[in-house]
């Protein structure tokens, strides 16, 4: 095969694009397809296609197992497997979408194999295309189990695309089909993912109810990975509600399960959760250690958005420790990573963190720019939690020169935080209002707001906001 390819290369019919890899012009490919249809028997064409699908399926199974499966990881082997998946991604997706007739079965199987790679790598457009196609095939074939699987993955991809309501609709359909075919684990996964979308919409009570029900189902079925994911997700809701001890207990239970299972993605994301606990309590060395370990784990498995969260966490820690140059570099790197995969939620959070870093370093104009950009994104995608963060950030940046406008922004943040039931953000908004009123010369009102803010921080057992508090509270989108 290599000799033939090299012969074609010398004749300028194909071009080398890498070690052992060639490509050809679309016109030449069309001509080859025409000649094959005219000169090769149907059986020979099917055999050739079967060989191609077998190659990609074997490669995808091996690479995915190397990157994601439990057990001791060989870093060099993981890097090679990831590189193969990244290089072959367009071909893998094209093979799934081209499947039909004799290649229908291998194409469907290939689509299932590449799901985790597409999800972890944040290849949302490819995931939407693959699973939309798999859903069409399953519907045409009247296969409810396959329909459920495709709808679940489609809903997961739409959630990652910040299309939360559409995602919930897909996942509800998937859950009903899982229940119809007697798959309790599939139904629990769909229910938990519905909760993840409710979380992103700020509907914490509904999210917690769904997550707890999914957790019970996973425990009843003895599905430990599902149990760990839902424990992590429940912990995040407790975290935002100010129940830090419960959140930490959930994180520790989940971390033990991830370690037992050897799940590297779960271990990395769990370290991000724990880092957030240390960060909010200003335990910076512990936070830095967790963020750095998470970064290395998540880089190895190609979890680009969670790796970016870890890098941003390192930047926040450095900013709060006065290491401005290091902080700014890391936050800009995280921002580029989020922009590179069109993760607008992550982009907004990185801009909030970068704005806070600018403000800590005395760059109010740059801080204002980043917080306003984050506010626009949060409003556009309907992320009220981030909207409150960004409003507080804009208020802090405006406070020295335009305190009346800053007070209005902090009041808006306060209303949102109270509506969401997030006591830490309530206290942050109250603290901002106190500072703005003091800048306006209204010391009596300022004292009242500051007293209420201090009481809120003390009730939570966290440091008062004598400086801009940590803003990058997302530890990763809740796991499906």
VENMO-V213923 format. One record per residue. RES is the residue in one letter. SS is DSSP state (H for helix, E for strand, L for the rest). PHI is phi as a letter, one per 30 degrees, with the letter a starting at -180 (999 if undefined). Layout:
<<RES	SS	PHI> <RES	SS	PHI>>
This chain:
<<X	L	999> <X	H	d> <X	H	d> <X	H	d> <X	H	d> <X	H	d> <X	H	d> <X	H	d> <X	H	d> <X	H	d> <X	L	d> <X	L	i> <X	L	c> <X	L	b> <X	E	b> <X	E	d> <X	E	b> <X	E	l> <X	L	d> <X	L	i> <X	E	b> <X	E	b> <X	E	b> <X	L	b> <X	L	d> <X	H	e> <X	H	d> <X	H	d> <X	H	d> <X	H	d> <X	H	d> <X	H	d> <X	H	d> <X	H	d> <X	H	d> <X	H	d> <X	H	d> <X	H	d> <X	H	c> <X	L	c> <X	L	d> <X	H	e> <X	H	d> <X	H	d> <X	H	d> <X	H	d> <X	H	d> <X	H	d> <X	H	d> <X	H	d> <X	H	d> <X	H	d> <X	H	d> <X	H	d> <X	H	d> <X	H	d> <X	H	d> <X	H	d> <X	H	d> <X	H	d> <X	H	d> <X	H	d> <X	H	d> <X	H	d> <X	H	d> <X	H	d> <X	H	d> <X	H	c> <X	L	d> <X	L	d> <X	L	j> <X	L	e> <X	L	c> <X	L	c> <X	H	e> <X	H	d> <X	H	d> <X	H	d> <X	H	d> <X	H	d> <X	H	d> <X	H	d> <X	H	d> <X	H	d> <X	H	d> <X	H	d> <X	H	d> <X	H	c> <X	H	e> <X	H	e> <X	H	d> <X	H	d> <X	H	d> <X	H	d> <X	H	d> <X	H	d> <X	H	d> <X	H	d> <X	L	d> <X	L	l> <X	H	i> <X	H	d> <X	H	c> <X	H	d> <X	H	e> <X	H	d> <X	H	d> <X	H	d> <X	H	d> <X	H	d> <X	H	e> <X	H	d> <X	H	d> <X	L	d> <X	H	e> <X	H	d> <X	H	d> <X	H	d> <X	H	d> <X	H	d> <X	L	d> <X	L	i> <X	L	c> <X	H	d> <X	H	d> <X	H	d> <X	H	d> <X	H	d> <X	H	d> <X	H	d> <X	H	d> <X	H	d> <X	H	d> <X	H	d> <X	H	d> <X	H	d> <X	H	d> <X	H	d> <X	H	d> <X	H	d> <X	L	d> <X	L	h> <X	L	c> <X	H	d> <X	H	d> <X	H	d> <X	H	d> <X	H	d> <X	H	d> <X	H	d> <X	H	d> <X	H	d> <X	H	d> <X	H	d> <X	H	d> <X	H	d> <X	H	d> <X	H	d> <X	H	d> <X	H	d> <X	L	d> <X	L	i> <X	L	c> <X	H	d> <X	H	d> <X	H	d> <X	H	d> <X	H	e> <X	H	d> <X	H	e> <X	H	d> <X	H	d> <X	H	d> <X	H	d> <X	H	d> <X	H	d> <X	H	d> <X	H	e> <X	H	d> <X	H	d> <X	L	c> <X	L	i> <X	L	c> <X	H	d> <X	H	d> <X	H	d> <X	H	d> <X	H	d> <X	H	d> <X	H	d> <X	H	d> <X	H	d> <X	H	d> <X	H	e> <X	H	d> <X	H	d> <X	H	d> <X	H	d> <X	H	e> <X	H	d> <X	L	d> <X	L	i> <X	L	c> <X	H	d> <X	H	d> <X	H	d> <X	H	d> <X	H	d> <X	H	d> <X	H	d> <X	H	d> <X	H	d> <X	H	d> <X	H	d> <X	H	d> <X	H	d> <X	H	d> <X	H	d> <X	H	d> <X	H	d> <X	H	d> <X	L	i> <X	L	c> <X	H	d> <X	H	d> <X	H	d> <X	H	d> <X	H	d> <X	H	d> <X	H	d> <X	H	d> <X	H	d> <X	H	d> <X	H	d> <X	H	e> <X	H	d> <X	H	d> <X	H	e> <X	H	e> <X	H	d> <X	L	d> <X	L	i> <X	L	c> <X	H	d> <X	H	d> <X	H	d> <X	H	e> <X	H	d> <X	H	d> <X	H	d> <X	H	d> <X	H	d> <X	H	d> <X	H	d> <X	H	d> <X	H	d> <X	H	d> <X	H	e> <X	H	d> <X	H	e> <X	H	d> <X	L	i> <X	L	d> <X	H	d> <X	H	d> <X	H	d> <X	H	d> <X	H	d> <X	H	d> <X	H	d> <X	H	d> <X	H	d> <X	H	d> <X	H	d> <X	H	d> <X	H	d> <X	H	d> <X	H	d> <X	H	d> <X	H	d> <X	L	c> <X	L	i> <X	L	c> <X	H	d> <X	H	d> <X	H	d> <X	H	d> <X	H	d> <X	H	d> <X	H	d> <X	H	d> <X	H	d> <X	H	d> <X	H	d> <X	H	e> <X	H	d> <X	H	d> <X	H	d> <X	H	d> <X	H	d> <X	H	c> <X	L	i> <X	L	d> <X	H	d> <X	H	d> <X	H	d> <X	H	d> <X	H	d> <X	H	d> <X	H	d> <X	H	d> <X	H	d> <X	H	d> <X	H	d> <X	H	d> <X	H	d> <X	H	d> <X	H	d> <X	H	d> <X	H	d> <X	L	c> <X	L	i> <X	L	c> <X	H	d> <X	H	d> <X	H	d> <X	H	d> <X	H	d> <X	H	d> <X	H	d> <X	H	d> <X	H	d> <X	H	d> <X	H	d> <X	H	d> <X	H	d> <X	H	d> <X	H	d> <X	H	d> <X	H	d> <X	L	c> <X	L	h> <X	L	d> <X	H	d> <X	H	d> <X	H	d> <X	H	d> <X	H	d> <X	H	d> <X	H	d> <X	H	d> <X	H	d> <X	H	d> <X	H	d> <X	H	d> <X	H	d> <X	H	d> <X	H	e> <X	H	d> <X	H	d> <X	L	d> <X	L	i> <X	L	c> <X	H	d> <X	H	d> <X	H	d> <X	H	d> <X	H	d> <X	H	d> <X	H	d> <X	H	d> <X	H	d> <X	H	d> <X	H	d> <X	H	d> <X	H	d> <X	H	d> <X	H	e> <X	H	d> <X	H	d> <X	H	c> <X	L	i> <X	L	c> <X	H	d> <X	H	e> <X	H	d> <X	H	d> <X	H	d> <X	H	d> <X	H	d> <X	H	d> <X	H	d> <X	H	d> <X	H	d> <X	H	d> <X	H	d> <X	H	d> <X	H	d> <X	L	e> <X	L	d> <X	L	c> <X	L	b> <X	H	d> <X	H	d> <X	H	d> <X	H	d> <X	H	d> <X	H	d> <X	H	d> <X	H	d> <X	H	d> <X	H	d> <X	H	d> <X	H	d> <X	H	d> <X	H	d> <X	H	d> <X	H	d> <X	H	d> <X	H	d> <X	L	i> <X	L	c> <X	H	d> <X	H	d> <X	H	d> <X	H	e> <X	H	d> <X	H	d> <X	H	d> <X	H	d> <X	H	d> <X	H	d> <X	H	d> <X	H	d> <X	H	d> <X	H	d> <X	H	d> <X	H	d> <X	H	d> <X	L	d> <X	L	i> <X	L	c> <X	H	d> <X	H	d> <X	H	d> <X	H	d> <X	H	d> <X	H	d> <X	H	d> <X	H	d> <X	H	d> <X	H	d> <X	H	d> <X	H	d> <X	H	d> <X	H	d> <X	H	d> <X	H	d> <X	H	d> <X	H	d> <X	L	i> <X	L	b> <X	L	d> <X	L	d> <X	L	d> <X	L	d> <X	L	b> <X	L	e> <X	L	d> <X	L	e> <X	L	c> <X	L	d> <X	L	d> <X	L	d> <X	L	c> <X	L	k> <X	L	e> <X	L	e> <X	L	d> <X	L	d>>
